[in-house]
Amino acid sequence: MNYFIAVKTSINFKAVKTDSEAHNFRRKTFDYIKKDLTEKNEYWVENKISDRFRSIEAYCKDKSGRKLQKNALPIREAVVVIKENTTMQDLHKLSKRLEEELRIRIFQIAIHRDEGHYDKDSKEWKPNYHAHLIADWQDLETGKTLKHQSFHYSKMQDITAECLKMDRGISGSRGRLEAIEFKIQKKEEELLLLNSRITEMRAELNSKKFKDLIVKENDFLGFSKIKTDKTIENYERVFKSYNTELLKNKEILQSKTKIITELKQNNIELTKEVSLLKNKLSFILSSITAYTNEKEIYFNSVKDTIIKAIQFEKFKQPKLFDTSKEKIIAILDSICKKVSEKNNIPFSSLEEIFKNPDSSLEIFSLLNFDNHGIQYNTEHIPLQQKRKKIKRSQ
């Protein structure tokens, strides 16, 4: 059984490795992953590393008149510590902030939920939730690589923590808190059973049952005497068995105690998170400006996530949208449904996005509608029951 461990996020960029894509997108088999969890991984790609590198080289030559230096690191990779419920939408938010504030452009994301290890005490699987971000480190003003100061790297950590809500745990804190409280209760019940079992075993050692281990025989005069060697052998055998079981129960007891201690600490942290969440919610609801700003930020994030999902599908299948309008709408429906499920986005939020003419236009501009001479009415929504009404231009 897995349980939640309170962790802090971090982000650390290094030179990208030659086998990064093979590792990140699971093109090879690795012995440190749990294969049955690999299907829970998520991926997003804008460019291949090789294609991006060629573009960077060409842009550097065009912008500066010089070739890219041999020791330059124009493409870098970061491993970001995430939570179990971190979504691709969260990582797109992080990518946007990194670009806006530090000019770092993320063009590949891989969320790994299949790495971890088995705890040597509890024998339980301890997941190592993280994401790989591949970044274009080129300065678009000079064509050379970006130059950051130490405070910029400190800012990266702040931005990451804020975007992933690792400190405040705003997303789903109440649910996780209740889950942990339930697990603590179950673990404590297991402890009581173990303690009860140990007590029973100790009582059993003093019970009449052990009289049966005593071997007696009559001597030549007919007097009953204890046969010492046989009796000792019986007691040694039984005590060895009980000692093994007691030792095993002691180890289990220590493991359960450790787990309960960790869970209780996590419970304290999550209680704090829920309190912060309530305070923030109260502030947003009491301030029209704050509510409006939060709403705009959220809907922009939803729109960007849909756009990036479409771009990813086009990257995988370049001619995906070169088809009839009906099939294009069906594909868009499928993409939006997947985005909604994977990122916990309510359907009502998708409706709001497509009700907005500017957002709707931005999304539909990616769908090759010009190839079909199609116009569309942005008052309608191209999703499931609310299909967008599309008309061919006359």
Contacts in CASP RR format, 6 or more apart in sequence:
PFRMAT RR
TARGET T0000
AUTHOR 0000-0000-0000
METHOD contacts of the structure
MODEL  1
MNYFIAVKTSINFKAVKTDSEAHNFRRKTFDYIKKDLTEKNEYWVENKIS
DRFRSIEAYCKDKSGRKLQKNALPIREAVVVIKENTTMQDLHKLSKRLEE
ELRIRIFQIAIHRDEGHYDKDSKEWKPNYHAHLIADWQDLETGKTLKHQS
FHYSKMQDITAECLKMDRGISGSRGRLEAIEFKIQKKEEELLLLNSRITE
MRAELNSKKFKDLIVKENDFLGFSKIKTDKTIENYERVFKSYNTELLKNK
EILQSKTKIITELKQNNIELTKEVSLLKNKLSFILSSITAYTNEKEIYFN
SVKDTIIKAIQFEKFKQPKLFDTSKEKIIAILDSICKKVSEKNNIPFSSL
EEIFKNPDSSLEIFSLLNFDNHGIQYNTEHIPLQQKRKKIKRSQ
1 124 0 8 1.000
1 183 0 8 1.000
2 124 0 8 1.000
2 125 0 8 1.000
2 126 0 8 1.000
2 127 0 8 1.000
3 124 0 8 1.000
3 180 0 8 1.000
3 183 0 8 1.000
3 259 0 8 1.000
3 262 0 8 1.000
3 263 0 8 1.000
3 266 0 8 1.000
4 84 0 8 1.000
4 176 0 8 1.000
4 179 0 8 1.000
4 180 0 8 1.000
4 266 0 8 1.000
5 126 0 8 1.000
5 262 0 8 1.000
5 266 0 8 1.000
6 265 0 8 1.000
6 266 0 8 1.000
6 269 0 8 1.000
6 270 0 8 1.000
7 81 0 8 1.000
7 83 0 8 1.000
7 166 0 8 1.000
8 81 0 8 1.000
8 161 0 8 1.000
8 166 0 8 1.000
8 167 0 8 1.000
9 80 0 8 1.000
9 81 0 8 1.000
9 82 0 8 1.000
9 157 0 8 1.000
9 160 0 8 1.000
9 161 0 8 1.000
9 164 0 8 1.000
9 166 0 8 1.000
10 80 0 8 1.000
10 81 0 8 1.000
10 157 0 8 1.000
10 160 0 8 1.000
11 78 0 8 1.000
11 79 0 8 1.000
11 80 0 8 1.000
11 81 0 8 1.000
11 133 0 8 1.000
11 156 0 8 1.000
11 157 0 8 1.000
11 160 0 8 1.000
12 78 0 8 1.000
12 79 0 8 1.000
13 76 0 8 1.000
13 77 0 8 1.000
13 78 0 8 1.000
13 104 0 8 1.000
13 135 0 8 1.000
13 137 0 8 1.000
13 156 0 8 1.000
14 76 0 8 1.000
14 77 0 8 1.000
14 78 0 8 1.000
15 73 0 8 1.000
15 75 0 8 1.000
15 76 0 8 1.000
15 77 0 8 1.000
16 49 0 8 1.000
16 75 0 8 1.000
16 76 0 8 1.000
16 77 0 8 1.000
16 134 0 8 1.000
17 23 0 8 1.000
17 77 0 8 1.000
19 28 0 8 1.000
20 49 0 8 1.000
20 77 0 8 1.000
20 132 0 8 1.000
20 134 0 8 1.000
21 27 0 8 1.000
21 48 0 8 1.000
21 49 0 8 1.000
21 108 0 8 1.000
22 28 0 8 1.000
23 30 0 8 1.000
23 132 0 8 1.000
24 43 0 8 1.000
24 108 0 8 1.000
24 110 0 8 1.000
24 112 0 8 1.000
24 132 0 8 1.000
24 134 0 8 1.000
25 43 0 8 1.000
25 45 0 8 1.000
25 110 0 8 1.000
26 33 0 8 1.000
26 38 0 8 1.000
26 41 0 8 1.000
29 35 0 8 1.000
32 115 0 8 1.000
32 116 0 8 1.000
32 117 0 8 1.000
33 114 0 8 1.000
33 115 0 8 1.000
33 116 0 8 1.000
34 114 0 8 1.000
34 115 0 8 1.000
34 116 0 8 1.000
34 125 0 8 1.000
35 114 0 8 1.000
37 113 0 8 1.000
37 114 0 8 1.000
37 127 0 8 1.000
38 114 0 8 1.000
40 113 0 8 1.000
40 114 0 8 1.000
41 110 0 8 1.000
41 111 0 8 1.000
41 112 0 8 1.000
41 113 0 8 1.000
41 114 0 8 1.000
42 88 0 8 1.000
42 109 0 8 1.000
42 110 0 8 1.000
42 111 0 8 1.000
42 342 0 8 1.000
43 109 0 8 1.000
43 110 0 8 1.000
43 111 0 8 1.000
43 312 0 8 1.000
44 88 0 8 1.000
44 91 0 8 1.000
44 92 0 8 1.000
44 108 0 8 1.000
44 109 0 8 1.000
44 110 0 8 1.000
44 308 0 8 1.000
44 309 0 8 1.000
44 312 0 8 1.000
45 107 0 8 1.000
45 108 0 8 1.000
45 109 0 8 1.000
45 312 0 8 1.000
45 315 0 8 1.000
45 316 0 8 1.000
46 107 0 8 1.000
46 108 0 8 1.000
46 308 0 8 1.000
46 311 0 8 1.000
46 312 0 8 1.000
46 315 0 8 1.000
47 55 0 8 1.000
47 107 0 8 1.000
47 108 0 8 1.000
47 315 0 8 1.000
49 75 0 8 1.000
49 108 0 8 1.000
49 134 0 8 1.000
52 75 0 8 1.000
52 107 0 8 1.000
52 136 0 8 1.000
53 74 0 8 1.000
53 75 0 8 1.000
56 68 0 8 1.000
56 74 0 8 1.000
56 75 0 8 1.000
56 136 0 8 1.000
56 138 0 8 1.000
57 67 0 8 1.000
57 68 0 8 1.000
59 138 0 8 1.000
59 140 0 8 1.000
59 143 0 8 1.000
60 66 0 8 1.000
60 67 0 8 1.000
60 68 0 8 1.000
60 74 0 8 1.000
60 138 0 8 1.000
60 143 0 8 1.000
60 144 0 8 1.000
61 67 0 8 1.000
61 68 0 8 1.000
63 140 0 8 1.000
63 142 0 8 1.000
63 143 0 8 1.000
64 142 0 8 1.000
64 143 0 8 1.000
64 144 0 8 1.000
68 74 0 8 1.000
68 144 0 8 1.000
69 144 0 8 1.000
72 144 0 8 1.000
72 145 0 8 1.000
73 137 0 8 1.000
73 145 0 8 1.000
74 136 0 8 1.000
74 137 0 8 1.000
74 138 0 8 1.000
74 145 0 8 1.000
75 134 0 8 1.000
75 135 0 8 1.000
75 136 0 8 1.000
75 137 0 8 1.000
76 134 0 8 1.000
76 135 0 8 1.000
76 137 0 8 1.000
77 132 0 8 1.000
77 133 0 8 1.000
77 134 0 8 1.000
77 135 0 8 1.000
78 132 0 8 1.000
78 133 0 8 1.000
78 135 0 8 1.000
79 130 0 8 1.000
79 131 0 8 1.000
79 132 0 8 1.000
80 91 0 8 1.000
80 94 0 8 1.000
80 130 0 8 1.000
80 131 0 8 1.000
80 132 0 8 1.000
80 133 0 8 1.000
80 160 0 8 1.000
80 164 0 8 1.000
81 129 0 8 1.000
81 130 0 8 1.000
81 166 0 8 1.000
82 90 0 8 1.000
82 91 0 8 1.000
82 111 0 8 1.000
82 129 0 8 1.000
82 130 0 8 1.000
82 131 0 8 1.000
82 164 0 8 1.000
82 166 0 8 1.000
83 129 0 8 1.000
83 164 0 8 1.000
83 166 0 8 1.000
83 169 0 8 1.000
84 113 0 8 1.000
84 127 0 8 1.000
84 129 0 8 1.000
85 171 0 8 1.000
85 172 0 8 1.000
85 176 0 8 1.000
85 344 0 8 1.000
86 111 0 8 1.000
86 129 0 8 1.000
86 131 0 8 1.000
86 164 0 8 1.000
87 342 0 8 1.000
87 343 0 8 1.000
87 344 0 8 1.000
88 109 0 8 1.000
88 111 0 8 1.000
88 305 0 8 1.000
88 308 0 8 1.000
88 342 0 8 1.000
88 343 0 8 1.000
89 301 0 8 1.000
89 302 0 8 1.000
89 305 0 8 1.000
89 339 0 8 1.000
89 343 0 8 1.000
89 345 0 8 1.000
90 163 0 8 1.000
90 164 0 8 1.000
90 165 0 8 1.000
90 343 0 8 1.000
91 109 0 8 1.000
91 111 0 8 1.000
91 131 0 8 1.000
91 133 0 8 1.000
91 163 0 8 1.000
91 164 0 8 1.000
92 109 0 8 1.000
92 301 0 8 1.000
92 304 0 8 1.000
92 305 0 8 1.000
92 308 0 8 1.000
93 163 0 8 1.000
93 301 0 8 1.000
93 304 0 8 1.000
94 106 0 8 1.000
94 133 0 8 1.000
94 159 0 8 1.000
94 160 0 8 1.000
94 163 0 8 1.000
94 164 0 8 1.000
95 105 0 8 1.000
95 106 0 8 1.000
95 109 0 8 1.000
95 133 0 8 1.000
96 304 0 8 1.000
97 159 0 8 1.000
97 162 0 8 1.000
97 163 0 8 1.000
98 104 0 8 1.000
98 105 0 8 1.000
98 106 0 8 1.000
98 135 0 8 1.000
98 156 0 8 1.000
98 159 0 8 1.000
99 105 0 8 1.000
99 106 0 8 1.000
101 155 0 8 1.000
101 159 0 8 1.000
102 146 0 8 1.000
102 148 0 8 1.000
102 152 0 8 1.000
102 155 0 8 1.000
102 156 0 8 1.000
102 159 0 8 1.000
103 139 0 8 1.000
103 140 0 8 1.000
103 146 0 8 1.000
104 135 0 8 1.000
104 136 0 8 1.000
104 137 0 8 1.000
104 146 0 8 1.000
105 135 0 8 1.000
105 136 0 8 1.000
105 138 0 8 1.000
106 133 0 8 1.000
106 134 0 8 1.000
106 135 0 8 1.000
106 136 0 8 1.000
107 134 0 8 1.000
107 135 0 8 1.000
107 136 0 8 1.000
108 132 0 8 1.000
108 133 0 8 1.000
108 134 0 8 1.000
109 131 0 8 1.000
109 132 0 8 1.000
109 133 0 8 1.000
109 134 0 8 1.000
110 131 0 8 1.000
110 132 0 8 1.000
111 131 0 8 1.000
112 128 0 8 1.000
112 129 0 8 1.000
112 130 0 8 1.000
112 131 0 8 1.000
112 132 0 8 1.000
113 127 0 8 1.000
113 129 0 8 1.000
115 127 0 8 1.000
115 128 0 8 1.000
115 130 0 8 1.000
116 125 0 8 1.000
116 126 0 8 1.000
116 127 0 8 1.000
116 128 0 8 1.000
117 125 0 8 1.000
117 126 0 8 1.000
117 128 0 8 1.000
118 124 0 8 1.000
118 125 0 8 1.000
118 126 0 8 1.000
119 125 0 8 1.000
119 126 0 8 1.000
121 251 0 8 1.000
121 254 0 8 1.000
121 255 0 8 1.000
121 258 0 8 1.000
122 255 0 8 1.000
122 256 0 8 1.000
122 258 0 8 1.000
122 259 0 8 1.000
137 145 0 8 1.000
137 146 0 8 1.000
138 144 0 8 1.000
138 145 0 8 1.000
138 146 0 8 1.000
139 145 0 8 1.000
139 146 0 8 1.000
139 147 0 8 1.000
160 166 0 8 1.000
161 167 0 8 1.000
165 171 0 8 1.000
168 273 0 8 1.000
168 276 0 8 1.000
168 277 0 8 1.000
168 280 0 8 1.000
169 270 0 8 1.000
169 273 0 8 1.000
169 276 0 8 1.000
169 277 0 8 1.000
170 273 0 8 1.000
170 276 0 8 1.000
170 277 0 8 1.000
170 280 0 8 1.000
171 344 0 8 1.000
173 270 0 8 1.000
173 273 0 8 1.000
173 274 0 8 1.000
173 277 0 8 1.000
174 274 0 8 1.000
174 277 0 8 1.000
176 270 0 8 1.000
177 267 0 8 1.000
177 270 0 8 1.000
177 271 0 8 1.000
177 273 0 8 1.000
177 274 0 8 1.000
180 263 0 8 1.000
180 266 0 8 1.000
180 267 0 8 1.000
180 270 0 8 1.000
181 267 0 8 1.000
183 263 0 8 1.000
184 260 0 8 1.000
184 263 0 8 1.000
184 264 0 8 1.000
184 267 0 8 1.000
187 256 0 8 1.000
187 259 0 8 1.000
187 260 0 8 1.000
187 263 0 8 1.000
188 260 0 8 1.000
190 256 0 8 1.000
191 253 0 8 1.000
191 256 0 8 1.000
191 257 0 8 1.000
191 260 0 8 1.000
194 249 0 8 1.000
194 252 0 8 1.000
194 253 0 8 1.000
194 256 0 8 1.000
195 253 0 8 1.000
197 249 0 8 1.000
198 246 0 8 1.000
198 249 0 8 1.000
198 250 0 8 1.000
198 253 0 8 1.000
201 242 0 8 1.000
201 245 0 8 1.000
201 246 0 8 1.000
201 249 0 8 1.000
204 242 0 8 1.000
205 242 0 8 1.000
210 235 0 8 1.000
210 238 0 8 1.000
213 231 0 8 1.000
213 234 0 8 1.000
213 235 0 8 1.000
213 238 0 8 1.000
214 226 0 8 1.000
214 231 0 8 1.000
214 234 0 8 1.000
215 226 0 8 1.000
215 227 0 8 1.000
215 230 0 8 1.000
215 231 0 8 1.000
215 234 0 8 1.000
216 224 0 8 1.000
216 225 0 8 1.000
216 226 0 8 1.000
216 227 0 8 1.000
217 224 0 8 1.000
217 225 0 8 1.000
217 227 0 8 1.000
218 224 0 8 1.000
218 225 0 8 1.000
219 225 0 8 1.000
283 290 0 8 1.000
284 290 0 8 1.000
284 291 0 8 1.000
284 294 0 8 1.000
285 291 0 8 1.000
298 349 0 8 1.000
299 349 0 8 1.000
299 352 0 8 1.000
299 353 0 8 1.000
299 356 0 8 1.000
299 359 0 8 1.000
302 345 0 8 1.000
302 349 0 8 1.000
302 350 0 8 1.000
302 353 0 8 1.000
303 353 0 8 1.000
303 359 0 8 1.000
303 362 0 8 1.000
303 363 0 8 1.000
305 339 0 8 1.000
305 343 0 8 1.000
305 345 0 8 1.000
306 335 0 8 1.000
306 336 0 8 1.000
306 339 0 8 1.000
306 350 0 8 1.000
306 353 0 8 1.000
306 363 0 8 1.000
307 362 0 8 1.000
307 363 0 8 1.000
307 366 0 8 1.000
309 335 0 8 1.000
309 338 0 8 1.000
309 339 0 8 1.000
310 332 0 8 1.000
310 335 0 8 1.000
310 363 0 8 1.000
310 366 0 8 1.000
310 367 0 8 1.000
311 366 0 8 1.000
313 320 0 8 1.000
313 331 0 8 1.000
313 335 0 8 1.000
314 320 0 8 1.000
314 321 0 8 1.000
314 366 0 8 1.000
320 331 0 8 1.000
321 328 0 8 1.000
321 331 0 8 1.000
321 366 0 8 1.000
321 367 0 8 1.000
321 368 0 8 1.000
322 368 0 8 1.000
322 371 0 8 1.000
323 331 0 8 1.000
324 372 0 8 1.000
325 369 0 8 1.000
325 372 0 8 1.000
325 374 0 8 1.000
325 390 0 8 1.000
325 392 0 8 1.000
328 367 0 8 1.000
328 368 0 8 1.000
328 369 0 8 1.000
329 382 0 8 1.000
329 387 0 8 1.000
329 388 0 8 1.000
329 390 0 8 1.000
332 363 0 8 1.000
332 367 0 8 1.000
332 382 0 8 1.000
332 383 0 8 1.000
333 382 0 8 1.000
333 383 0 8 1.000
333 384 0 8 1.000
336 350 0 8 1.000
336 383 0 8 1.000
337 383 0 8 1.000
337 384 0 8 1.000
339 345 0 8 1.000
339 350 0 8 1.000
340 346 0 8 1.000
340 347 0 8 1.000
340 350 0 8 1.000
347 383 0 8 1.000
347 384 0 8 1.000
350 381 0 8 1.000
350 383 0 8 1.000
351 381 0 8 1.000
351 383 0 8 1.000
351 386 0 8 1.000
353 359 0 8 1.000
353 360 0 8 1.000
353 363 0 8 1.000
354 360 0 8 1.000
354 363 0 8 1.000
354 378 0 8 1.000
354 380 0 8 1.000
354 381 0 8 1.000
354 382 0 8 1.000
354 383 0 8 1.000
354 388 0 8 1.000
355 378 0 8 1.000
355 379 0 8 1.000
355 381 0 8 1.000
357 378 0 8 1.000
360 376 0 8 1.000
360 378 0 8 1.000
361 378 0 8 1.000
364 376 0 8 1.000
369 375 0 8 1.000
369 376 0 8 1.000
369 390 0 8 1.000
372 392 0 8 1.000
373 392 0 8 1.000
373 393 0 8 1.000
374 390 0 8 1.000
374 391 0 8 1.000
374 392 0 8 1.000
374 393 0 8 1.000
375 390 0 8 1.000
375 391 0 8 1.000
375 392 0 8 1.000
375 393 0 8 1.000
376 382 0 8 1.000
376 388 0 8 1.000
376 389 0 8 1.000
376 390 0 8 1.000
376 391 0 8 1.000
377 388 0 8 1.000
377 389 0 8 1.000
377 390 0 8 1.000
377 391 0 8 1.000
378 388 0 8 1.000
380 386 0 8 1.000
380 387 0 8 1.000
380 388 0 8 1.000
380 389 0 8 1.000
381 387 0 8 1.000
381 388 0 8 1.000
382 388 0 8 1.000
END
